[in-house]
């Protein structure tokens, strides 16, 4: 029986894509996310958005999902208050209700919400494909944004399978967005 997949987009909001401090390479990241969305929709794969209520404040222009990757009719948007998209939200319940076992993850910010959500997904029993070039962040005190994104990709590739996290049954695979497979939806 094929594994049901969902595309999970984290914090693809105006305040992070074109606000006062946009993530590194936002235009290219948005283009790759738009490509993932088009392929997921064409394959009948659910597209789920997570929206951070701390980005600009609920209802503000910065809080809105970037129009380049806006939800389509009937696509689920989950609001969150924490870096972990599963914490104190209905995300896990919504995915379970849809029979989802595998997540393709993309979005903002690599070293915070993408990292936390990806590792939590494995702990909850999902397999994860992290789109290596469809997430980004901003510079911090130690690393530039490209360094941080590369570090997260390296850190998460194989996470779960290598170290027995989550009993080693589920893991994260890091793959370029163009190579993400939506077969076996």
C-alpha positions in Angstrom: 0.0 0.0 0.0 1.5 3.4 -1.0 2.4 5.9 1.7 0.2 9.0 1.6 2.2 12.2 1.3 1.4 15.8 2.1 3.3 19.0 1.2 3.8 21.0 4.4 4.7 24.7 3.9 6.0 26.4 7.0 5.7 30.2 7.5 5.7 31.3 3.9 4.5 34.7 5.0 5.1 38.1 3.5 7.0 39.3 6.6 9.6 36.6 6.0 9.7 36.7 2.2 9.6 40.4 1.5 9.3 42.2 4.8 11.9 44.3 6.6 14.3 41.4 7.0 13.5 38.8 4.3 15.1 35.4 4.3 18.1 34.9 2.1 17.3 34.2 -1.5 13.5 34.6 -0.9 12.6 34.9 -4.6 14.3 31.7 -5.6 13.0 29.8 -2.6 9.5 31.0 -3.4 9.9 29.9 -7.0 11.0 26.4 -5.9 8.1 26.2 -3.4 5.7 27.3 -6.1 7.1 24.4 -8.2 6.5 22.0 -5.4 2.9 23.2 -4.9 2.2 22.8 -8.6 3.5 19.3 -8.7 1.8 18.3 -5.4 -1.6 19.6 -6.7 -1.1 17.9 -10.0 -0.5 14.6 -8.2 -3.5 15.1 -5.9 -1.2 15.5 -2.8 -2.7 17.7 0.0 -0.9 21.0 0.5 -1.0 22.2 4.1 0.2 25.6 5.3 1.4 26.6 8.7 1.2 30.3 9.6 3.2 31.8 12.5 1.1 34.2 14.5 4.2 36.1 15.6 5.1 37.2 12.1 3.8 40.8 12.0 0.8 40.0 14.2 -2.4 38.2 13.2 -4.2 40.0 10.4 -1.3 42.3 9.4 0.1 42.5 5.9 3.3 40.7 7.1 1.3 37.8 8.6 -0.4 36.9 5.2 0.8 34.0 3.2 2.9 35.2 0.3 0.7 35.6 -2.8 3.3 33.7 -4.9 2.5 30.5 -2.9 -1.0 31.2 -1.7 -3.3 28.4 -0.6 -5.8 27.1 -3.1 -9.5 26.5 -2.4 -10.0 24.0 0.4 -6.3 23.8 1.3 -5.7 23.7 5.1 -3.9 26.5 7.0 -2.9 25.9 10.6 -2.0 28.8 12.8 0.8 28.4 15.4 2.5 30.3 18.2 5.6 28.2 18.6 8.5 27.1 16.4 7.3 23.5 16.4 4.3 23.4 14.0 2.8 20.5 15.9 2.9 22.0 19.4 -0.5 23.2 20.6 -2.0 23.0 17.1 -4.3 20.6 15.3 -1.6 19.8 12.7 -1.0 16.2 13.7 -4.8 15.5 14.0 -5.4 17.0 10.6 -2.7 15.0 9.0 -3.8 11.8 10.7 -7.4 12.3 9.6 -6.1 12.6 6.0 -4.0 9.4 6.4 -0.7 11.2 5.9 2.4 9.2 6.7 5.1 11.2 4.8 5.7 14.9 4.7 7.5 17.0 2.2 8.6 20.1 4.1 9.6 23.5 2.8 9.5 27.1 4.2 10.9 29.5 6.7 13.2 29.7 8.8 15.6 26.8 8.3 17.2 26.9 11.7 14.1 27.4 13.7 10.6 26.3 12.5 11.8 24.1 9.7 14.3 22.3 12.0 11.8 22.0 14.9 8.9 20.8 12.8 11.0 18.3 10.8 12.5 16.6 13.9 9.1 16.6 15.7 7.5 15.0 12.6 9.9 12.1 12.9 9.2 11.7 16.6 5.5 11.6 15.7 6.0 8.8 13.2 6.2 10.6 9.9 8.9 10.1 7.2 10.1 13.5 6.0 11.6 14.7 2.7 13.1 18.1 3.4 13.4 20.1 0.2 17.0 21.2 0.5 16.7 24.4 -1.6 13.1 25.3 -0.7 13.8 26.6 2.8 15.9 29.5 4.0 16.6 31.8 7.0 18.3 35.1 7.9 21.9 35.7 9.1 22.5 35.3 12.8 25.4 36.1 15.1 27.4 33.1 14.1 26.3 31.9 10.6 25.3 33.5 7.4 21.9 32.4 6.1 23.4 30.2 3.4 25.7 28.6 6.0 22.8 28.0 8.4 20.7 26.4 5.7 23.5 24.2 4.6 24.2 23.2 8.2 20.5 22.3 8.8 20.5 20.2 5.6 23.6 18.4 6.7 22.4 17.9 10.2 18.9 16.6 9.2 19.8 14.3 6.3 19.4 10.8 7.7 18.1 12.1 11.0 16.1 9.4 12.8 17.5 6.4 10.8 21.1 6.9 11.9 20.7 7.5 15.6 17.6 5.5 16.5 15.6 8.6 17.2 11.9 7.6 17.1 13.1 3.9 17.2 14.9 4.4 13.9 11.7 3.6 12.0 11.2 7.1 10.5 13.7 9.5 9.1 14.4 12.7 7.3 15.8 12.7 3.7 17.2 15.9 2.3 16.6 16.3 -1.4 16.6 19.1 -3.9 13.1 20.4 -4.6 13.3 19.4 -8.3 13.9 15.8 -7.2 11.1 15.5 -4.6 8.8 12.6 -5.6 5.1 12.9 -5.0 4.3 9.4 -6.3 2.6 7.1 -3.9 0.4 9.8 -2.6 
